[in-house]
C-alpha cells in the first residue's frame, strides 16, 4: 500500500469512528497520553479523541491529571477525528462534588489565596470560596497574613447560587477535633492520674495548665513548691519554673481530696 493510500485509509477510519459520535455528546474516557499541547483520550473504538492540554491545567499552569485517569468531556468536533472539551463539564462535575460535600458536612481541601475584605479568598477544587476571619481559626491570629499560601481542610457552611457563593469554615473542623480530643482527656482525668500539661499562664494564686482538647486545669500556688510561695508570679518562683522548663511544659498529678 502506498503512502497516499495509507493516509487515505487513516482518514477514512477516523471518519468512520467520528460518525459514532455527535457534537455536544457527553463521553467518558481514559487519558492514554499527554503531549505538550494535546492529550489523547480513549473513548472506545480503535482511535482516540484529542483534548487541549490547557484544560488539564490549574490556575498555576500545573497539569492536574495523569495517564490512566478517567474524565468526562463533551464532543466539540468530529471533523477529521474527534475533539473533546472539558469546558463546562469539569465545572459542573466540580459543583456537584462541592454541593455533596456541603450537604453531607464533608471536609474539602482549599488553598488560602489572599486576604480580602472581611476574610480570605480560598480556592477549592478550582472554585473561589470565602472564609471569614472569624472562621479561619479557633482564636483570631495577631497576624492574619500567616494563613495566606497555606492549604487546609475546610467545611462548606454556605452554598448558594449554584456554587457561585461558597462560604467556608476551618474553625468548625478545628472545634470538632477539639471536642473529640477533649472527650479523650476527660476520660483520663481521675484523682491520682499523672498527666502531661502545658502552662499557659501564671497568676498570683497559681498556674493554668492546658491538658489538651481545650481543657485547662488550675495548679494552686500551694501545690507548686515544697515550700510556701507567697505568689506564683514572684520573680524568684517564676525564674525557678523557667529554669525547669515548666512555663511551657510540665507533668502534673491530680490531687486526691
ZATOR-52854 format. One line per 2 residues: number of its first residue (from 1); their letters; for each residue x, y, z of N, C-alpha, C. Coordinates in Angstrom, 3 decimals. Atoms other than C-alpha are relative to their C-alpha. Layout:
N
NUM) a) X,Y,Z,X,Y,Z,X,Y,Z | ...
This chain:
257
1) xx) 0.849,-1.189,0.000,0.000,0.000,0.000,0.889,1.246,0.000 | -0.794,-1.218,0.109,1.351,3.405,-0.982,-0.249,0.909,1.194
3) xx) 0.140,-0.944,-1.110,1.858,6.245,1.480,-1.300,0.783,-0.114 | 1.242,-0.745,0.213,-1.058,8.119,-0.097,-1.209,-0.843,0.390
5) xx) 1.103,0.891,-0.352,-3.315,5.090,0.304,-0.098,-0.182,1.509 | -0.004,0.139,-1.452,-2.235,4.713,3.943,-0.627,1.227,0.657
7) xx) 0.576,-1.231,-0.534,-3.109,8.349,4.612,-1.509,0.017,-0.190 | 1.436,0.030,0.288,-6.493,7.877,2.964,-0.710,-0.988,0.928
9) xx) 0.589,1.015,-0.872,-7.149,4.724,4.995,-0.133,0.522,1.429 | 0.038,-0.552,-1.351,-6.302,6.551,8.229,-1.112,1.025,0.131
11) xx) 1.055,-1.001,-0.016,-8.625,9.440,7.356,-1.370,-0.649,-0.044 | 1.269,0.703,0.111,-11.386,7.015,6.401,-0.382,-0.643,1.339
13) xx) 0.260,0.636,-1.287,-11.012,5.134,9.721,-0.426,1.028,1.036 | 0.355,-1.057,-0.939,-11.129,8.383,11.677,-1.396,0.513,-0.277
15) xx) 1.323,-0.473,0.374,-14.198,9.451,9.744,-1.076,-0.983,0.447 | 0.956,1.025,-0.406,-15.938,6.157,10.406,-0.226,0.033,1.513
17) xx) 0.106,-0.053,-1.465,-15.174,6.427,14.119,-0.800,1.228,0.421 | 0.666,-1.251,-0.351,-16.369,10.037,14.247,-1.500,-0.072,-0.216
19) xx) 1.435,0.111,0.267,-19.731,9.018,12.800,-0.767,-0.579,1.186 | 0.659,0.598,-1.154,-20.446,7.149,16.036,-0.318,1.040,1.065
21) xx) 0.191,-1.054,-0.985,-20.381,10.420,17.936,-0.538,1.253,-0.675 | 0.540,-1.245,0.539,-22.072,13.768,17.509,0.410,1.166,0.889
23) xx) -0.384,-1.182,-0.760,-21.240,17.297,18.576,-0.961,0.229,1.166 | 0.813,-0.226,-1.180,-22.451,18.072,22.068,-0.210,-1.243,0.844
25) xx) 0.185,1.254,-0.729,-22.458,14.412,23.094,0.985,-0.097,1.168 | -0.860,0.201,-1.163,-21.074,13.653,26.572,0.624,-1.380,-0.074
27) xx) -0.703,1.284,0.070,-18.444,10.917,26.649,0.917,-0.143,1.211 | -0.977,0.295,-1.049,-16.274,9.233,29.262,1.155,-0.742,-0.632
29) xx) -1.162,0.660,0.569,-12.764,8.116,28.530,1.176,-0.021,0.957 | -1.226,0.136,-0.790,-9.302,7.301,29.842,1.143,0.719,-0.700
31) xx) -1.164,-0.688,0.567,-6.257,9.500,29.323,1.075,-1.034,-0.290 | -1.019,0.985,0.384,-3.739,7.395,27.379,1.347,0.653,-0.289
33) xx) -1.266,-0.699,0.248,-1.119,10.047,26.583,-0.217,1.495,0.194 | 0.051,-1.451,-0.192,-0.347,13.662,27.475,1.215,0.610,-0.688
35) xx) -1.071,-0.651,0.734,1.679,15.683,24.994,0.142,1.453,0.415 | -0.207,-1.409,-0.342,2.933,19.270,25.083,-1.245,0.861,-0.216
37) xx) 1.165,-0.814,0.326,-0.269,20.616,23.510,-1.309,-0.771,0.016 | 1.209,0.813,0.130,-2.710,17.727,23.142,0.092,-1.254,0.864
39) xx) 0.104,1.267,-0.731,-3.833,14.857,25.358,-0.912,-0.922,-0.799 | 0.790,0.977,0.750,-5.243,11.670,23.836,-0.851,-0.808,0.978
41) xx) 0.978,0.632,-0.886,-8.365,10.150,25.358,-0.619,-1.206,-0.696 | 0.640,1.210,0.526,-9.526,6.580,24.770,-1.480,0.035,0.387
43) xx) 1.447,-0.038,-0.267,-13.316,6.836,24.430,-0.701,-1.204,-0.621 | 0.559,1.210,0.599,-13.811,3.369,22.951,0.280,-0.050,-1.490
45) xx) -0.301,0.118,1.425,-13.122,2.013,19.485,1.495,-0.126,-0.219 | -1.399,0.195,0.363,-9.795,1.893,17.659,0.831,1.281,0.056
47) xx) -0.739,-1.256,-0.014,-8.848,5.580,17.906,-0.168,0.731,1.322 | 0.122,-0.838,-1.193,-8.523,8.320,20.494,-0.516,1.377,-0.367
49) xx) 0.435,-1.378,0.167,-10.104,11.702,20.925,1.114,0.918,0.498 | -1.005,-0.971,-0.401,-7.967,14.814,21.302,-0.604,1.022,0.960
51) xx) 0.411,-0.991,-0.988,-8.165,17.229,24.239,1.130,0.999,0.181 | -1.002,-1.037,-0.220,-6.358,20.541,24.638,0.594,-0.167,1.404
53) xx) -0.669,0.206,-1.282,-3.761,20.054,27.400,-0.297,1.135,0.978 | 0.295,-1.140,-0.875,-4.599,23.515,28.746,-1.189,-0.287,0.903
55) xx) 1.184,0.314,-0.806,-7.873,22.033,30.009,0.295,-0.977,1.134 | -0.416,0.883,-1.091,-5.922,19.694,32.279,0.845,0.744,1.030
57) xx) -0.860,-0.789,-0.875,-4.040,22.540,33.985,-0.820,0.826,0.986 | 0.651,-0.856,-0.989,-4.880,24.506,37.118,0.371,1.457,-0.252
59) xx) -0.252,-1.427,0.173,-4.639,28.259,37.616,1.483,0.346,-0.026 | -1.433,-0.255,-0.044,-0.887,27.990,38.194,0.735,-0.650,-1.159
61) xx) -0.611,0.597,1.181,-0.298,26.116,34.939,0.512,-1.410,0.189 | -0.445,1.367,-0.259,0.343,22.714,36.507,-1.053,-1.001,-0.473
63) xx) 0.913,1.048,0.458,-1.183,19.594,34.923,-0.512,-0.783,1.202 | 0.616,0.630,-1.172,-3.616,18.081,37.414,-0.492,-1.427,-0.264
65) xx) 0.457,1.346,0.337,-4.326,14.791,35.606,1.193,-0.861,-0.396 | -1.061,0.946,0.352,-2.291,11.685,34.860,-0.522,-1.018,-1.002
67) xx) 0.372,1.092,0.898,-2.258,8.956,32.254,-0.693,-1.084,0.818 | 0.779,0.994,-0.723,-4.869,6.413,33.303,-1.208,0.573,0.713
69) xx) 1.144,-0.640,-0.650,-7.263,8.944,34.817,-1.226,-0.054,-0.901 | 1.265,-0.033,0.733,-10.919,8.760,33.800,-0.545,1.426,0.043
71) xx) 0.573,-1.340,0.055,-12.529,12.003,32.648,-1.317,-0.026,-0.763 | 1.226,-0.210,0.757,-15.866,13.207,31.345,0.193,1.250,-0.849
73) xx) -0.185,-1.132,0.910,-15.866,15.526,28.322,-1.150,0.063,-0.997 | 1.038,-0.205,1.000,-18.050,16.863,25.559,0.623,0.037,-1.386
75) xx) -0.489,-0.006,1.387,-17.559,16.236,21.826,-0.270,1.373,-0.611 | 0.145,-1.332,0.596,-16.901,19.589,20.139,0.252,-0.013,-1.500
77) xx) -0.238,0.109,1.446,-15.796,18.378,16.691,0.164,-1.450,-0.392 | -0.168,1.346,0.553,-15.983,15.233,14.557,0.635,0.066,-1.385
79) xx) -0.614,-0.199,1.315,-14.159,16.639,11.524,1.452,-0.479,0.023 | -1.353,0.544,0.057,-11.059,14.556,10.709,0.434,-0.667,1.287
81) xx) -0.296,0.588,-1.294,-11.263,12.823,14.062,-0.905,0.627,1.053 | 0.867,-0.482,-1.081,-12.838,13.550,17.429,0.794,0.924,0.923
83) xx) -0.571,-0.952,-0.955,-12.037,16.572,19.544,-1.000,0.198,1.122 | 0.878,-0.152,-1.161,-13.422,16.827,23.051,0.480,1.168,0.865
85) xx) -0.316,-1.109,-0.895,-13.511,19.543,25.690,-0.623,-0.250,1.368 | 0.522,0.112,-1.370,-13.960,19.645,29.451,-0.626,1.314,0.469
87) xx) 0.541,-1.298,-0.389,-15.110,23.270,29.477,-1.486,-0.146,0.334 | 1.389,0.115,-0.431,-18.358,23.486,31.389,-0.263,-1.327,0.674
89) xx) 0.211,1.335,-0.568,-18.293,19.741,32.046,0.729,-0.131,1.315 | -0.811,0.072,-1.213,-15.490,19.960,34.567,-0.620,0.838,1.111
91) xx) 0.603,-0.889,-0.986,-17.165,22.871,36.302,-1.258,-0.610,0.603 | 1.242,0.612,-0.482,-20.481,21.031,36.509,0.293,-1.157,0.950
93) xx) -0.361,1.129,-0.858,-18.819,17.927,37.969,0.528,0.501,1.339 | -0.546,-0.577,-1.226,-16.929,20.048,40.484,-1.108,0.544,0.885
95) xx) 1.106,-0.569,-0.768,-20.105,21.830,41.531,-0.808,-1.093,0.689 | 0.730,1.114,-0.616,-21.827,18.502,42.160,0.758,-0.535,1.211
97) xx) -0.815,0.507,-1.093,-18.930,17.344,44.321,-0.038,0.951,1.201 | 0.023,-0.984,-1.081,-18.897,20.580,46.326,-1.361,0.043,0.684
99) xx) 1.345,-0.004,-0.579,-22.665,20.513,46.784,-0.208,-1.231,0.876 | 0.093,1.225,-0.805,-22.452,16.908,48.018,0.763,0.172,1.319
101) xx) -0.799,-0.229,-1.209,-19.712,17.927,50.472,-0.744,0.918,0.965 | 0.784,-0.926,-0.833,-21.925,20.772,51.722,-1.167,-0.725,0.669
103) xx) 1.171,0.698,-0.531,-24.987,18.553,52.140,0.377,-1.020,1.071 | -0.408,1.070,-0.906,-23.034,15.829,53.955,0.980,0.446,1.072
105) xx) -0.924,-0.505,-1.016,-20.783,18.068,56.057,1.405,-0.530,-0.135 | -1.332,0.560,0.229,-17.645,16.615,54.470,1.046,1.112,-0.145
107) xx) -1.085,-0.972,0.115,-14.291,18.386,54.593,0.495,0.067,-1.446 | -0.593,-0.200,1.319,-12.802,19.839,51.407,1.331,0.713,0.198
109) xx) -1.319,-0.625,-0.095,-9.212,20.900,50.816,0.016,1.309,-0.769 | -0.044,-1.294,0.661,-8.592,24.534,49.995,1.314,0.711,0.253
111) xx) -1.225,-0.797,-0.139,-5.655,26.878,49.435,-0.371,1.459,0.221 | 0.267,-1.404,-0.308,-5.737,30.336,51.010,0.800,0.862,-0.982
113) xx) -0.646,-0.772,1.065,-5.008,32.713,48.121,0.435,1.377,0.471 | -0.319,-1.368,-0.411,-5.158,36.166,49.652,-1.018,0.491,1.022
115) xx) 0.937,-0.687,-0.878,-6.719,38.424,52.240,-0.928,0.869,-0.835 | 0.976,-0.879,0.633,-9.898,40.169,51.121,-0.802,0.669,1.120
117) xx) 0.792,-0.700,-0.999,-12.394,42.398,52.889,-0.795,-0.986,0.854 | 0.747,0.848,-0.925,-13.642,40.545,55.947,0.500,-1.418,0.140
119) xx) -0.465,1.382,-0.096,-11.667,37.354,55.400,1.043,-0.358,-1.034 | -0.984,0.520,0.940,-9.785,35.263,52.863,-0.676,-0.581,-1.237
121) xx) 0.400,0.727,1.206,-10.177,34.088,49.289,0.667,-1.362,0.051 | -0.508,1.369,-0.064,-9.806,30.304,49.225,-0.398,-0.744,-1.275
123) xx) 0.276,0.800,1.188,-9.530,28.075,46.143,-0.283,-1.439,0.401 | 0.407,1.373,-0.306,-11.401,24.793,46.488,-0.385,-0.685,-1.304
125) xx) 0.258,0.727,1.255,-11.272,22.370,43.545,-0.119,0.960,-1.185 | 0.011,-0.958,1.098,-10.563,25.312,41.251,-1.052,1.078,0.109
127) xx) 1.071,-0.977,-0.185,-13.556,27.283,42.552,0.374,1.001,1.098 | -0.298,-1.044,-0.973,-13.439,30.526,44.523,-0.961,-0.097,1.185
129) xx) 0.791,0.013,-1.212,-14.619,30.392,48.119,0.436,1.131,0.913 | -0.292,-1.075,-0.948,-14.669,32.844,51.013,-0.033,-0.551,1.414
131) xx) -0.049,0.396,-1.404,-13.606,32.194,54.599,0.129,1.255,0.854 | -0.085,-1.178,-0.876,-14.394,34.948,57.140,1.165,-0.134,0.979
133) xx) -1.078,0.019,-0.981,-11.620,35.929,59.555,-0.386,-0.846,1.208 | 0.458,0.688,-1.207,-13.712,34.528,62.416,-0.081,-1.506,-0.164
135) xx) 0.143,1.435,0.257,-13.910,31.111,60.742,1.309,-0.672,-0.407 | -1.275,0.587,0.410,-10.218,30.610,59.947,0.650,-0.810,1.115
137) xx) -0.639,0.697,-1.119,-9.121,29.523,63.418,-0.879,0.122,1.235 | 0.761,-0.050,-1.245,-10.412,28.934,66.922,0.195,1.348,0.686
139) xx) -0.306,-1.311,-0.543,-8.689,32.118,68.042,0.550,0.890,-1.104 | -0.429,-0.954,1.024,-8.075,35.230,65.937,1.513,0.200,0.085
141) xx) -1.446,-0.156,0.023,-4.424,35.455,64.880,0.380,1.472,0.016 | -0.480,-1.386,-0.054,-2.452,38.612,65.609,0.418,0.467,-1.392
143) xx) -0.419,-0.310,1.367,-1.090,38.460,62.058,-0.813,-0.851,-0.978 | 0.868,0.777,0.904,-3.839,37.381,59.608,0.718,-0.547,-1.233
145) xx) -0.702,0.412,1.213,-1.298,37.016,56.790,0.674,-1.364,0.125 | -0.708,1.271,-0.177,0.174,33.833,58.305,-0.712,-1.162,-0.700
147) xx) 0.760,1.084,0.636,-2.577,31.764,56.651,0.121,0.010,-1.530 | -0.061,-0.138,1.463,-2.012,33.044,53.089,1.049,-0.945,-0.577
149) xx) -0.889,0.953,0.640,-0.483,30.402,50.845,-0.061,-1.397,0.584 | 0.102,1.304,-0.658,-1.351,27.549,53.205,-1.188,-0.797,-0.529
151) xx) 1.077,0.904,0.406,-3.513,24.536,52.353,-0.586,-0.648,1.249 | 0.675,0.532,-1.186,-6.095,23.463,54.945,-1.269,-0.742,-0.416
153) xx) 1.343,0.542,0.203,-9.205,21.310,55.203,-1.028,1.018,0.480 | 1.074,-0.924,-0.362,-12.418,23.361,55.331,-1.333,-0.733,-0.029
155) xx) 1.379,0.473,0.117,-16.118,22.752,55.837,-0.811,1.087,-0.700 | 0.854,-0.960,0.699,-18.593,24.395,53.466,-1.217,0.279,0.878
157) xx) 1.124,-0.340,-0.887,-21.087,26.275,55.662,-1.112,0.729,-0.749 | 1.027,-0.601,0.849,-22.935,28.107,52.871,0.309,-0.334,-1.457
159) xx) -0.155,0.339,1.417,-23.507,27.033,49.272,-1.226,0.542,-0.719 | 1.132,-0.693,0.606,-25.682,29.435,47.283,0.249,0.310,-1.474
161) xx) -0.060,-0.413,1.414,-26.455,30.468,43.702,0.764,-0.983,-0.875 | -0.627,1.017,0.840,-25.358,27.195,42.175,1.493,-0.103,0.172
163) xx) -1.432,0.097,-0.267,-21.934,27.353,43.781,0.769,1.274,-0.259 | -0.691,-1.271,0.234,-21.182,30.966,42.908,0.384,0.663,1.321
165) xx) -0.288,-0.557,-1.317,-21.256,31.880,46.602,0.269,-1.156,0.968 | -0.411,1.082,-0.897,-19.305,29.421,48.753,0.691,0.604,1.214
167) xx) -0.594,-0.487,-1.242,-18.562,30.245,52.380,0.577,-1.196,0.751 | -0.735,1.105,-0.612,-16.020,28.093,54.202,0.314,0.281,1.462
169) xx) -0.419,-0.129,-1.392,-15.051,27.438,57.795,1.056,-1.053,0.313 | -1.019,0.909,-0.543,-11.844,25.921,59.111,-0.247,-0.187,1.486
171) xx) 0.248,0.028,-1.435,-12.890,26.728,62.653,-0.937,-1.138,0.388 | 0.953,1.073,-0.307,-15.800,24.253,62.544,0.713,-1.341,0.138
173) xx) -0.738,1.266,-0.050,-13.398,21.394,61.828,0.916,-0.042,1.218 | -0.891,-0.052,-1.153,-10.922,22.527,64.489,-0.764,-0.216,1.300
175) xx) 0.803,0.160,-1.207,-13.688,22.755,67.074,-0.477,-1.435,0.159 | 0.425,1.406,-0.065,-14.936,19.271,66.175,1.166,-0.874,0.451
177) xx) -1.196,0.743,-0.402,-11.390,17.952,66.515,0.302,0.236,1.474 | -0.244,-0.346,-1.400,-11.009,19.765,69.824,-0.969,-0.725,0.928
179) xx) 0.994,0.716,-0.813,-14.247,18.237,71.143,0.360,-1.475,0.131 | -0.385,1.413,-0.041,-13.013,14.761,70.219,1.195,-0.212,0.939
181) xx) -1.163,0.090,-0.877,-9.687,15.385,71.962,-0.410,0.210,1.454 | 0.453,-0.289,-1.366,-11.478,16.829,74.997,-0.661,-1.223,0.621
183) xx) 0.677,1.199,-0.501,-13.564,13.675,75.310,1.015,-1.033,0.482 | -1.048,0.935,-0.404,-10.399,11.569,75.451,0.695,0.467,1.273
185) xx) -0.662,-0.545,-1.187,-8.803,13.904,78.001,-0.869,-0.205,1.227 | 0.913,0.147,-1.147,-11.901,13.807,80.237,0.037,-1.419,0.573
187) xx) -0.045,1.389,-0.452,-11.666,10.019,80.383,1.229,-0.269,0.858 | -1.246,0.223,-0.733,-8.135,10.321,81.739,0.078,0.830,1.277
189) xx) -0.026,-0.874,-1.184,-8.990,12.944,84.386,-0.667,-0.707,1.179 | 0.468,0.677,-1.216,-9.308,10.915,87.586,1.000,0.321,1.103
191) xx) -0.914,-0.289,-1.112,-7.832,11.528,91.053,1.203,-0.928,-0.002 | -1.231,0.778,-0.040,-4.216,10.408,91.220,0.646,-0.206,-1.355
193) xx) -0.562,0.176,1.343,-3.698,10.393,87.444,1.152,0.967,-0.225 | -1.140,-0.845,0.364,-0.402,11.753,86.139,-0.164,0.406,-1.457
195) xx) 0.282,-0.509,1.342,-0.933,13.967,83.091,1.068,0.978,-0.458 | -0.849,-1.020,0.589,1.226,15.983,80.734,-0.831,1.261,-0.187
197) xx) 0.712,-1.251,0.190,0.303,19.642,80.536,0.923,1.120,-0.406 | -0.764,-1.172,0.417,1.394,22.988,79.176,-0.486,1.205,0.789
199) xx) 0.356,-1.179,-0.783,1.457,26.005,81.449,-0.309,1.147,-0.948 | 0.407,-1.072,0.912,-0.483,28.739,79.665,0.070,1.377,0.629
201) xx) -0.109,-1.290,-0.671,-0.457,31.467,82.285,0.293,-0.214,1.480 | -0.356,0.049,-1.425,0.900,32.160,85.763,-0.561,1.237,0.670
203) xx) 0.614,-1.095,-0.750,-1.114,34.293,88.205,0.454,-0.069,1.457 | -0.422,-0.031,-1.401,-0.649,35.224,91.864,-0.428,-1.248,0.761
205) xx) 0.541,1.115,-0.767,-2.786,32.320,93.073,0.339,-1.373,-0.582 | -0.356,1.287,0.580,-1.431,29.625,90.764,0.235,0.080,-1.503
207) xx) -0.269,0.064,1.435,-0.918,28.484,87.184,-1.109,-0.777,-0.710 | 0.968,0.715,0.832,-3.377,27.460,84.460,0.760,-0.913,-0.963
209) xx) -0.695,1.019,0.778,-2.416,24.297,82.631,-0.927,-0.554,-1.076 | 0.739,0.577,1.121,-3.616,23.181,79.180,0.257,-1.508,-0.018
211) xx) -0.116,1.459,-0.041,-4.327,19.430,79.326,-0.317,-0.651,-1.335 | 0.364,0.536,1.304,-5.472,19.053,75.733,-1.475,0.148,-0.271
213) xx) 1.402,-0.119,0.367,-8.701,19.491,73.829,-0.663,1.243,0.538 | 0.572,-1.230,-0.527,-9.152,22.985,75.223,-0.315,-0.048,1.487
215) xx) 0.272,0.137,-1.432,-9.426,21.689,78.797,1.182,0.521,0.797 | -1.034,-0.564,-0.850,-7.499,23.662,81.403,-0.220,-0.384,1.450
217) xx) 0.054,0.264,-1.429,-6.676,22.883,84.989,0.769,1.083,0.743 | -0.681,-0.990,-0.832,-5.508,25.106,87.826,0.897,-0.703,1.011
219) xx) -0.921,0.471,-1.034,-2.425,24.307,89.898,0.117,1.122,1.025 | -0.028,-1.043,-1.030,-2.827,26.247,93.140,1.438,0.269,0.420
221) xx) -1.353,-0.403,-0.373,0.209,28.159,94.317,0.568,-0.884,1.109 | -0.471,0.852,-1.100,0.380,25.911,97.407,0.488,-1.355,-0.483
223) xx) -0.393,1.300,0.554,0.902,22.881,95.122,1.178,0.116,-0.964 | -1.043,-0.226,0.997,3.712,24.421,93.052,1.407,-0.105,0.570
225) xx) -1.333,0.080,-0.594,6.580,24.006,95.521,-0.080,-0.755,1.318 | -0.046,0.680,-1.288,7.701,22.024,98.576,-0.079,1.016,1.135
227) xx) 0.046,-1.045,-1.018,7.994,25.313,100.426,-1.079,1.000,-0.356 | 1.069,-0.962,0.224,5.394,28.053,100.818,0.482,1.100,-0.926
229) xx) -0.312,-1.048,0.968,5.330,30.503,97.895,-1.056,1.089,0.146 | 0.990,-1.060,-0.184,3.677,33.897,98.516,-0.771,0.324,-1.261
231) xx) 0.657,-0.298,1.277,2.885,34.396,94.824,0.616,-0.835,-1.099 | -0.510,0.810,1.101,3.151,32.149,91.791,0.738,0.854,-1.015
233) xx) -0.624,-0.894,0.970,4.206,35.204,89.798,1.215,0.725,0.573 | -1.175,-0.637,-0.589,7.005,36.156,92.171,1.197,-0.241,-0.890
235) xx) -1.153,0.092,0.896,10.245,36.780,90.355,0.817,-1.251,0.263 | -0.813,1.156,-0.366,12.052,34.056,92.259,-0.646,-1.295,-0.467
237) xx) 0.670,1.247,0.356,9.402,31.385,91.663,-0.150,-0.139,-1.511 | 0.113,0.043,1.456,8.820,32.312,88.009,1.330,-0.401,-0.617
239) xx) -1.326,0.340,0.492,12.548,32.114,87.470,0.283,-1.480,0.196 | -0.196,1.426,-0.271,12.559,28.651,89.053,-0.762,-0.854,-1.010
241) xx) 0.804,0.737,0.968,9.730,27.468,86.789,0.661,0.028,-1.382 | -0.634,-0.145,1.305,11.516,28.789,83.721,1.255,-0.855,-0.102
243) xx) -1.244,0.772,0.026,14.789,27.126,84.663,-0.274,-1.488,-0.127 | 0.362,1.415,0.119,12.970,23.784,84.871,-0.793,-0.292,-1.274
245) xx) 0.769,0.180,1.220,11.135,24.338,81.613,-1.478,-0.163,0.243 | 1.390,0.248,-0.342,7.784,24.302,83.383,-0.953,1.076,-0.504
247) xx) 0.885,-1.038,0.526,6.489,27.527,81.895,-0.695,-0.501,-1.263 | 0.586,0.475,1.242,5.887,25.718,78.617,-0.513,-1.435,0.094
249) xx) 0.375,1.409,-0.015,5.572,22.062,79.601,0.280,-0.598,1.378 | -0.207,0.592,-1.300,5.166,20.026,82.753,-0.808,-1.275,0.138
251) xx) 0.763,1.197,-0.323,3.876,16.778,84.264,-0.679,0.241,1.345 | 0.760,-0.287,-1.201,1.121,17.024,86.862,-0.716,-1.242,0.497
253) xx) 0.771,1.066,-0.614,-0.555,14.658,89.271,-1.256,0.615,0.595 | 1.249,-0.537,-0.524,-4.213,15.260,90.058,-0.143,-0.344,1.474
255) xx) 0.050,0.172,-1.441,-4.667,15.762,93.766,-1.257,-0.748,0.441 | 1.133,0.716,-0.588,-6.879,13.400,95.746,-0.527,0.806,1.175
257) x) 0.593,-0.721,-1.114,-9.338,15.066,98.097,-0.065,-0.880,1.226
